Amino acid sequence: MSIILLLIPVSLAIAAAFVGAFIWAVRSGQYEDTCTPSLRVLNDDGTLDPAASRGEGQAGGGIVHPSLGANSISAAAPPENQ
């Protein structure tokens, strides 16, 4: 039963550390841009086609593959089965 007298303060200290880390993360701007990191994984060559990402031009939008040229969007057209 005496262990509870140790576990309660230890758990409160750990909880306070997590709250402090969360407040530090919010104040330092860790949650400022939540959209770009998820799109960065799709952009393998470092360039996005701005017209395609806005929905202009071909339907579906997507990433321009450098070997296909500016008129071909790799995400809009699935590969053909031969």
Secondary structure, 3 states (H helix, E strand, C coil): CCCHHHHHHHHHHHHHHHHHHHHHHHHCCCCCCCCHHHHHCCCCCCCCCHHHHCCCCCCCCCCECCCCCCCCECCCCCCCCC
